[in-house]
Amino acid sequence: MIGARRSLAVGFALTLAMSSVSAQSCPPAGITQERLLALRSQRFAIEDGERPTLALRLMDCLSARDPVLRDEIAAAAISGWLRGKLLSTATVQRLGERGLALLTSARDSAGFTQSFAALTLSEIVRADRLDSALAPATLAAIADAAARHMEGIRDYRGYDQRDGWRHDAAHSADLILQLGVHPRVPPATIERLLLALASQVPAHDAHVYLDAEPERMARTVALIHASGVLRAAFWDAWMATLADPGPIGNWGAAFESASGRARRLNILSFLHTLGLAARAARPANDGLATLVDRELRRLIRV
């Protein structure tokens, strides 16, 4: 097995050397999809000297329509190398810059680029939280882009049998989670990120979440609240915005329109999940649970 891994790594060294690092293609120029699949079967084992180059070049695959290339190879390889602390500080910085460029690029009508940029940036920010690698300006720019992107999401496609996952709202919530518990992200920025997340709890255009997006959002909120970084006054006001009927006017009129029913259902799903997360924490987060119960009473007559 060791010999097989080394042979595979040598093969990558040869093909990477023959092609330009700056070439934007997926699979990367000079590397076949079959070889990437072989790399996946070897749990992405590759020579140390070739790993940074391949990691950077796989960022282009985050836009691929093929879910194997996009999700099972590019996103999985980069995440695995980051979690295994197999990438240098310089490489993590370059990955952060590339991910930021993807997140802030023109929105991809196919729905993959920004979503998987957010997911991969969540892993990059997590790695930076554990072992500082990103320049302060890069981290600040990622936080700003994350808030702007979350606020602008209107593509709610989740899983597709042909294309796999898009899941932009969930992936963006993952990024906000990692930024929200990062010690180098200031409280004011975390508050802005949470306001951006709150804007997507009810969704837009009468969309009803079907792919566990409220669970991912609730997990984000529960963990940021548990960190104790933000003031109680902020949380009190933030929670109050969630159960606002918005354009419906009042919750009694929610059942009179598709948009009203969708808004109510999405908020209820989020609050129920958040309340469960607060009570299931060890120790239980009684302060958050109390806030959740208060807002649920605004939506439900019991």
C-alpha positions as CSV (number, residue, x, y, z in Angstrom):
1,M,0.0,0.0,0.0
2,I,2.8,2.4,0.8
3,G,4.4,1.7,-2.5
4,A,1.1,2.3,-4.3
5,R,0.8,5.7,-2.6
6,R,4.3,6.7,-3.5
7,S,3.8,5.7,-7.1
8,L,0.7,7.8,-7.3
9,A,2.4,10.8,-5.8
10,V,5.3,10.6,-8.3
11,G,2.7,10.5,-11.1
12,F,1.2,13.7,-9.8
13,A,4.6,15.3,-9.6
14,L,5.2,14.7,-13.2
15,T,1.9,16.0,-14.4
16,L,1.9,19.0,-12.2
17,A,5.4,20.0,-13.4
18,M,4.3,19.9,-17.0
19,S,1.4,22.4,-16.6
20,S,0.9,25.9,-15.4
21,V,-0.2,26.6,-11.9
22,S,-2.3,29.5,-13.1
23,A,-4.3,27.6,-15.6
24,Q,-8.0,27.7,-14.7
25,S,-9.5,24.3,-15.5
26,C,-11.1,21.3,-13.9
27,P,-9.7,18.7,-13.9
28,P,-6.5,20.7,-13.7
29,A,-4.5,20.7,-17.0
30,G,-2.4,17.6,-17.2
31,I,-4.4,15.6,-14.7
32,T,-7.2,13.3,-15.7
33,Q,-10.3,12.7,-13.7
34,E,-9.3,9.1,-13.4
35,R,-6.1,10.1,-11.6
36,L,-8.1,12.4,-9.3
37,L,-10.4,9.5,-8.5
38,A,-7.3,7.3,-7.8
39,L,-6.1,10.0,-5.4
40,R,-9.4,10.0,-3.6
41,S,-9.2,6.2,-3.2
42,Q,-5.8,6.8,-1.5
43,R,-7.4,9.3,0.9
44,F,-5.7,12.2,-0.9
45,A,-2.2,11.0,0.0
46,I,0.4,12.9,-2.1
47,E,4.0,14.0,-1.8
48,D,4.4,17.0,0.5
49,G,6.0,19.1,-2.1
50,E,3.1,18.7,-4.6
51,R,0.2,19.1,-2.2
52,P,0.2,22.9,-2.1
53,T,0.1,23.2,-5.9
54,L,-2.7,20.7,-6.3
55,A,-4.7,22.3,-3.4
56,L,-4.6,25.7,-5.1
57,R,-5.4,24.2,-8.5
58,L,-8.4,22.2,-7.1
59,M,-10.0,25.5,-6.1
60,D,-11.2,25.8,-9.7
61,C,-13.1,22.6,-9.3
62,L,-15.4,24.2,-6.8
63,S,-17.3,25.6,-9.8
64,A,-17.5,22.2,-11.6
65,R,-21.0,20.9,-12.4
66,D,-19.7,17.3,-11.8
67,P,-20.5,16.6,-8.1
68,V,-17.6,14.1,-7.8
69,L,-15.0,16.7,-9.0
70,R,-16.6,19.5,-7.0
71,D,-17.6,17.9,-3.7
72,E,-16.0,14.5,-3.4
73,I,-12.6,15.5,-4.7
74,A,-11.9,19.3,-4.5
75,A,-13.8,20.2,-1.4
76,A,-13.0,17.0,0.3
77,A,-9.3,17.0,-0.5
78,I,-8.8,20.6,0.6
79,S,-10.8,20.1,3.8
80,G,-8.9,16.9,4.6
81,W,-5.5,18.6,4.1
82,L,-6.5,21.6,6.2
83,R,-7.8,19.4,9.0
84,G,-4.7,17.3,8.9
85,K,-2.6,20.4,9.1
86,L,-0.8,19.3,5.9
87,L,-0.7,22.8,4.3
88,S,1.7,25.6,5.1
89,T,0.8,29.0,6.4
90,A,1.6,30.5,3.0
91,T,-0.7,28.0,1.2
92,V,-3.6,28.6,3.6
93,Q,-3.2,32.3,3.0
94,R,-3.3,31.8,-0.8
95,L,-6.3,29.4,-0.5
96,G,-8.1,32.1,1.5
97,E,-7.4,34.7,-1.1
98,R,-8.6,32.4,-3.9
99,G,-11.7,31.4,-1.9
100,L,-12.5,35.1,-1.3
101,A,-12.1,35.8,-5.0
102,L,-14.6,33.0,-5.8
103,L,-17.1,34.2,-3.2
104,T,-17.1,37.7,-4.5
105,S,-17.1,36.9,-8.2
106,A,-20.2,37.4,-10.3
107,R,-22.9,35.0,-9.1
108,D,-22.8,31.7,-10.8
109,S,-26.2,30.9,-12.4
110,A,-25.5,27.2,-12.1
111,G,-25.3,27.8,-8.3
112,F,-22.0,26.1,-7.4
113,T,-19.2,28.6,-7.3
114,Q,-20.2,30.8,-4.4
115,S,-21.8,28.0,-2.4
116,F,-18.7,25.8,-2.5
117,A,-16.4,28.8,-2.0
118,A,-18.3,29.5,1.2
119,L,-18.0,25.8,2.3
120,T,-14.3,25.7,1.6
121,L,-13.7,29.1,3.2
122,S,-15.4,27.7,6.3
123,E,-12.6,25.1,6.5
124,I,-9.9,27.7,5.8
125,V,-11.2,30.0,8.5
126,R,-11.4,27.0,10.9
127,A,-7.8,26.2,10.2
128,D,-6.8,29.8,10.8
129,R,-8.8,29.8,14.1
130,L,-6.7,26.9,15.3
131,D,-3.4,28.0,13.9
132,S,-3.2,31.6,12.6
133,A,-2.3,31.8,8.9
134,L,-4.5,34.4,7.3
135,A,-3.4,38.0,7.1
136,P,-5.7,40.3,9.2
137,A,-6.9,42.0,6.1
138,T,-7.8,38.7,4.4
139,L,-9.8,37.5,7.4
140,A,-11.6,40.9,7.6
141,A,-12.4,40.7,3.9
142,I,-13.7,37.2,4.1
143,A,-16.0,38.2,7.0
144,D,-17.3,41.2,5.0
145,A,-17.9,39.0,1.9
146,A,-19.6,36.3,4.0
147,A,-22.1,38.8,5.3
148,R,-22.8,40.4,1.9
149,H,-23.1,37.0,0.2
150,M,-25.5,35.6,2.8
151,E,-27.8,38.6,2.6
152,G,-27.9,38.3,-1.2
153,I,-28.8,34.6,-1.5
154,R,-31.8,33.9,-3.6
155,D,-30.8,30.5,-5.0
156,Y,-32.2,27.9,-2.6
157,R,-31.5,24.8,-4.6
158,G,-30.4,22.0,-2.3
159,Y,-29.8,18.5,-3.6
160,D,-30.2,17.4,-7.2
161,Q,-29.9,13.8,-8.4
162,R,-27.7,14.8,-11.3
163,D,-25.8,17.8,-10.0
164,G,-25.5,16.9,-6.3
165,W,-25.5,19.6,-3.7
166,R,-25.7,23.4,-4.1
167,H,-26.9,24.3,-0.6
168,D,-25.8,27.9,-0.5
169,A,-27.6,29.0,2.6
170,A,-26.3,26.0,4.6
171,H,-22.7,26.4,3.4
172,S,-22.8,30.1,4.1
173,A,-24.1,29.4,7.6
174,D,-21.1,27.1,8.1
175,L,-18.8,30.0,7.1
176,I,-20.5,32.4,9.5
177,L,-20.1,29.8,12.3
178,Q,-16.4,29.6,11.9
179,L,-16.1,33.4,11.7
180,G,-18.4,33.8,14.7
181,V,-16.3,31.7,17.0
182,H,-12.9,33.0,15.7
183,P,-11.0,34.9,18.3
184,R,-9.6,37.4,15.8
185,V,-13.1,38.4,14.5
186,P,-14.4,41.4,16.5
187,P,-17.8,41.4,18.1
188,A,-19.2,44.1,15.9
189,T,-18.4,41.9,12.8
190,I,-20.0,38.9,14.4
191,E,-23.1,40.9,15.0
192,R,-23.2,41.9,11.4
193,L,-22.8,38.3,10.3
194,L,-25.7,37.2,12.5
195,L,-27.9,39.9,11.1
196,A,-27.1,38.6,7.6
197,L,-28.0,35.1,8.7
198,A,-31.2,36.3,10.3
199,S,-32.2,37.7,6.9
200,Q,-32.2,34.2,5.5
201,V,-34.1,32.4,8.2
202,P,-37.5,33.1,6.6
203,A,-36.0,32.8,3.1
204,H,-37.4,34.8,0.2
205,D,-39.9,34.3,-2.7
206,A,-42.1,31.9,-0.7
207,H,-39.4,29.2,-0.6
208,V,-39.7,26.5,2.0
209,Y,-36.5,24.9,3.2
210,L,-36.3,21.2,2.6
211,D,-32.6,20.3,3.0
212,A,-31.9,20.9,6.7
213,E,-30.9,24.6,6.2
214,P,-32.7,25.6,9.5
215,E,-30.6,23.0,11.3
216,R,-27.3,24.4,9.9
217,M,-28.4,27.9,10.8
218,A,-29.5,26.9,14.3
219,R,-26.2,25.1,14.9
220,T,-24.3,28.3,13.9
221,V,-26.4,30.5,16.3
222,A,-26.2,28.0,19.2
223,L,-22.5,27.8,19.1
224,I,-21.9,31.5,18.7
225,H,-24.2,32.2,21.5
226,A,-22.4,29.6,23.7
227,S,-19.1,31.4,23.1
228,G,-20.3,34.3,25.2
229,V,-18.7,36.9,23.1
230,L,-21.8,39.0,22.4
231,R,-23.8,41.1,24.7
232,A,-27.1,39.9,26.1
233,A,-28.8,43.0,24.8
234,F,-27.8,42.1,21.2
235,W,-29.2,38.6,21.5
236,D,-32.5,39.9,23.0
237,A,-32.9,42.3,20.0
238,W,-31.7,39.8,17.5
239,M,-34.1,37.1,18.6
240,A,-37.0,39.5,18.5
241,T,-36.3,40.2,14.8
242,L,-36.8,36.5,13.9
243,A,-40.4,36.3,14.9
244,D,-41.3,39.5,13.1
245,P,-44.1,38.8,10.6
246,G,-42.5,41.3,8.2
247,P,-44.6,42.1,5.1
248,I,-47.4,39.8,6.3
249,G,-48.3,42.4,8.9
250,N,-49.4,39.9,11.6
251,W,-49.1,36.2,12.0
252,G,-52.9,35.8,11.9
253,A,-52.7,36.6,8.2
254,A,-49.9,34.1,7.5
255,F,-52.1,31.4,6.2
256,E,-53.7,33.7,3.6
257,S,-50.7,33.5,1.2
258,A,-48.0,31.1,0.1
259,S,-45.3,33.6,1.2
260,G,-46.9,33.9,4.6
261,R,-47.1,30.2,5.1
262,A,-43.5,29.7,3.9
263,R,-42.2,32.4,6.2
264,R,-44.0,31.0,9.3
265,L,-42.8,27.4,8.6
266,N,-39.2,28.4,8.0
267,I,-39.0,30.5,11.2
268,L,-40.8,27.8,13.2
269,S,-38.4,25.1,12.0
270,F,-35.4,27.3,12.9
271,L,-36.7,28.2,16.3
272,H,-37.7,24.6,17.2
273,T,-34.2,23.4,16.2
274,L,-32.5,26.2,18.0
275,G,-34.5,25.5,21.2
276,L,-33.6,21.8,21.0
277,A,-29.9,22.7,20.5
278,A,-30.0,25.1,23.5
279,R,-31.5,22.5,25.8
280,A,-29.4,19.6,24.6
281,A,-26.1,21.5,25.3
282,R,-24.0,20.4,28.2
283,P,-24.7,22.4,30.3
284,A,-28.0,23.5,28.9
285,N,-28.0,27.0,27.5
286,D,-31.0,28.2,29.5
287,G,-30.6,31.8,28.5
288,L,-30.9,31.0,24.8
289,A,-33.8,28.5,25.4
290,T,-35.7,31.3,27.2
291,L,-35.3,33.6,24.3
292,V,-36.4,30.9,21.8
293,D,-39.5,30.1,23.9
294,R,-40.5,33.8,23.9
295,E,-40.4,34.0,20.2
296,L,-42.2,30.8,19.6
297,R,-45.1,32.1,21.7
298,R,-45.4,35.0,19.2
299,L,-46.0,32.5,16.4
300,I,-47.9,29.7,18.2
301,R,-51.0,30.0,20.4
302,V,-50.6,27.3,23.1
